[in-house]
Amino acid sequence: MGLLQAYIDAWSSGNAEAIAELIHDDFVFDPHVGGVTMGKSDLVGFVGNDMVRGEHERVLYENDEVGVMHSIAHFANGSASEAVLSFARFKDGKIVRMETGATPLSEDYTLVGQDD
């Protein structure tokens, strides 16, 4: 299993300890909102708190240096769900940097091929 799939599995199960093992101590997270930069402890603090729930998470590409993931993010505060593309850099076998870009989705969105 690749590093990003391990990250997805740990995040989905709310396993903060596993996330902490996958994240480098020098980790920097540049999310797509607010001009905020976060570190390892910030990211680990989000695990399992239901602020963000992912759907259809998948790894698009991964090698020893970088990886790309895509998911649909739903937010507990009721803001519009987003299609999120995440780019990660690796160092020493861990995620050292992550940056996201997102597209807001309407409340009535459906994924192509998804039956309601």
FENWOZI-V554625 format. One record per pair of residues at least 4 apart in sequence whose C-alpha atoms are under 6 Angstrom apart, sorted by the first residue. I is the first residue (numbers start at 1). J is the second residue. Records with the same first field share a line. If there is no record, write none. Layout:
I=J ; J
//
This chain:
8=12
10=15 ; 18 ; 19
14=47 ; 48
16=44 ; 47
22=94
23=94 ; 95
24=94 ; 95 ; 96
27=39 ; 40 ; 96 ; 97
28=38 ; 39 ; 97
29=37 ; 38 ; 97 ; 98 ; 99
30=37 ; 99
31=99 ; 100
32=100 ; 101
38=42
51=75 ; 76
52=74 ; 75
53=73 ; 74
54=72 ; 73
55=71 ; 72
56=71
57=70 ; 71
58=69 ; 70
59=69
60=68 ; 69
61=67 ; 68
62=66 ; 67
65=89 ; 90
66=88 ; 89 ; 90
67=87 ; 88
68=86 ; 87
69=85 ; 86
70=84 ; 85
71=83 ; 84
72=82 ; 83 ; 84
73=81 ; 82
74=81
80=104
81=104 ; 105
82=102 ; 103 ; 104 ; 105
83=102 ; 103
84=101 ; 102
85=100 ; 101
86=99 ; 100
87=98 ; 99
88=97 ; 98
89=95 ; 96 ; 97
90=94 ; 95 ; 96
91=96
//
